[in-house]
Amino acid sequence: MSSALTTETQNSVVKAESSLFLGLVVCWLLNMAHLGVSFLLFAYGEGTLPTVVVLVAGIGLLQIAYVVPIWYVLRRRGRKKMAKGMAIAAIITALVNAALWGVLYVNG
């Protein structure tokens, strides 16, 4: 009986820890790590330039590779607000990326 009560208490604490803002921050920190890897590749040499261009220019689509699995794990663990925050941040990043591509297309 005691273990069931402890499990319920832990689950409510996990759900209380989950916040929309934390999901936004985690997603954007992962995006910054993504861009950091791009910068390191760029600093490595000219041979990596095509890879850097793809990583930076396609961040809106490439973030699916790391946002969706984390979103899925968060949903399964009951951190629905944090998962929603990650999804919102990913959508904002993809929209900004698409807007910048649109500006380049129109002005280019």
Secondary structure, DSSP 8 states (H G I E B T S, - for coil): -HHHHHHHHHHHHHHHH--HHHHHHHHHHHHHHHHHHHHHHHHH-GGGHHHHHHHHHTHHHHTHHHHHHHHHHHHHTT-HHHHHHHHHHHHHHHHHHHHHHHHHHHH-
